[in-house]
Amino acid sequence: MISNFYFALTASEMGLSPTILALIVVSSIAFIVGFAKSSRENEYKKLMDSFIERKEESD
């Protein structure tokens, strides 16, 4: 017989208070937003750099 054993620990069993959980959630959201913004800016910068290089080569 195949049995599946699932287990989970609650936040309080892991020693996480509501304050720490809120801090983890806020930090995670800030990281994701910052990473997305940084990636978008880097793509734009690379695109503009390549455009400027091509323009200089054609002159």
C-alpha positions, 0 to 999 in steps of 0.5 A: 500500500502506498501512503502519502505522508504530508506534514507542515509546521505552522509559523509559530512552531518555527518560531516566526512571529507575525512581525517577522512574517510581515517583514519577510513578505514586504522584503520579498515584494521589494526584491521582486519589484527592484529586480524587475525594475533593474532588469528593465533599465539594463535592457534599455541601457544595452539597447541604447548603447548598441544603437549609439555604437551602430550610429557612430559606425555608420558616420 
